[in-house]
Amino acid sequence: MKTDHPQGITVLVELSGMPEDLDELRELVAGKLVPVTRDYDGCTDLELLTDLDSETSILVLQRWQSRGHFDRYLDWRRERGDLPRLAELLERPPTFRFFAEAAA
């Protein structure tokens, strides 16, 4: 169910890299993908986290103005061909989880 929220959304992307390709994966994500994503229209924050218990797991925590902004961004990445290159370095497809602020 895709809905927009006035306060924006948080997207968690988990990347599970192949051990032999970790350096290349980190360089691609941190050096090339993250800087451009941070500047993309609608991205309000982005953190790149490493799992302390699994060196092959990278978590990308993103905040977007809306789900529509994120969907346009992901479509743009697909059109550019960035996702197939990323997929070559992963053990499995990335997982995407979408969150909105819970009512207090």
Secondary structure, DSSP 4 states (H G I P E B T S, - for coil): -----TT-EEEEEEEEB-GGGHHHHHIIIIIIIHHHHHHSTTEEEEEEEE-TT-TTEEEEEEEES-HHHHHHHHHHHHHHTHHHHHHHTBSSPPEEEEE-PPP-
